């Protein structure tokens, strides 16, 4: 078994695993594939903005999606 598959396999024995991709669950405002985004510090705040188009700020929309999702899931395990 590959090392990257060990954690999900072990977790699956005890919990329900749900995939969560904020950009895919955020409606039609992003599209798939989505434009590249990254985190930047703007005025002492971390914002999620477009790499090619810095005017594309999706921070608030992603927070909204995360807030909605956390109501449905009591906990998170982030696996990259």
MOJOSUL-V473329 format. One record per run of one state. SS is the DSSP state (~ for helix, > for strand, _ for the rest). FROM is the first residue (numbers start at 1). LEN is the number of residues. If there is no record, write none. Layout:
# MOJOSUL-V473329
((SS	FROM	LEN) (SS	FROM	LEN))
This chain:
# MOJOSUL-V473329
((_	1	2) (~	3	10) (_	13	14) (~	27	3) (_	30	7) (>	37	6) (_	43	2) (>	45	6) (_	51	6) (>	57	1) (_	58	1) (~	59	14) (_	73	8))
